[in-house]
Amino acid sequence: MFSVAIDGPAGAGKSTLAKAAAAKLGFIYIDTGALYRTVTYAVKAGGVDIEDESAFKRLLASIKIELEFIDGVQHVFLNGKDVSELIRTPEISASVSIVSAVPMCREFFLDFQRSLADKYNAIMDGRDIGTVVLPNAQVKIFLTASPEVRADRRYKELLEKGHEVTYEEVLDSVIKRDDRDSNRETAPLKPADDAVLLDTSNLNFEESLEEIIKLIRG
Ligand code: DC
């Protein structure tokens, strides 16, 4: 199967661009952040203290997380319930980088992500896809943009969904998350040695998409 790994910090446009590129190329788009968000949702719903290793282990053993692709759109299910929207709140975004830094949590999804790449021609987006999950991906792209541009995009997205947030709060959250994602010990956010860096700070959506398609077709 053909795999494209797109990694990069929060708000770089990975999901919108990967989704559009996948639709154009007839690939499946896999959003791996949704997996970590779903565990975070389960941690919060269950009132689990993730510092308590055995409690976290019990939680992981007790939950079932599944992905379904409906009309090319990924839906994530936690114990049979579609939580695709519930995992996209500012509260989950604020905690997900803490939960996803736990090695046990990363291990939990490793084979699952690889099995999806075995099954489908896929564009997979995340933080460690090119470095850890799919080191043999045919194309690796590290997508980035300045923190201000990324926060502005996230802020507009959240407003559209009706969340009450300020730009400053979103910027602060984006910076904190990048810092935690980049500095964790296990599978930190960083470009793979063979990744192509694409900075979208000064590119609009169409221009960014064109670049990505070019890289994949190339
Ligand atoms: O892409 P996103 O914002 O939905 O990701 C949510 C969090 O999950 C992000 O802070 C880092 C983590 N993540 C990760 O550690 N590894 C991945 N492959 C994808 C996401």
Residues whose N, C-alpha, C, O or C-beta is under 5 A from the ligand:
A	BS01	DC	A10 T32 G33 A34 Y36 V96 S97 S100 D125 G126 R127 D128 R177 D181
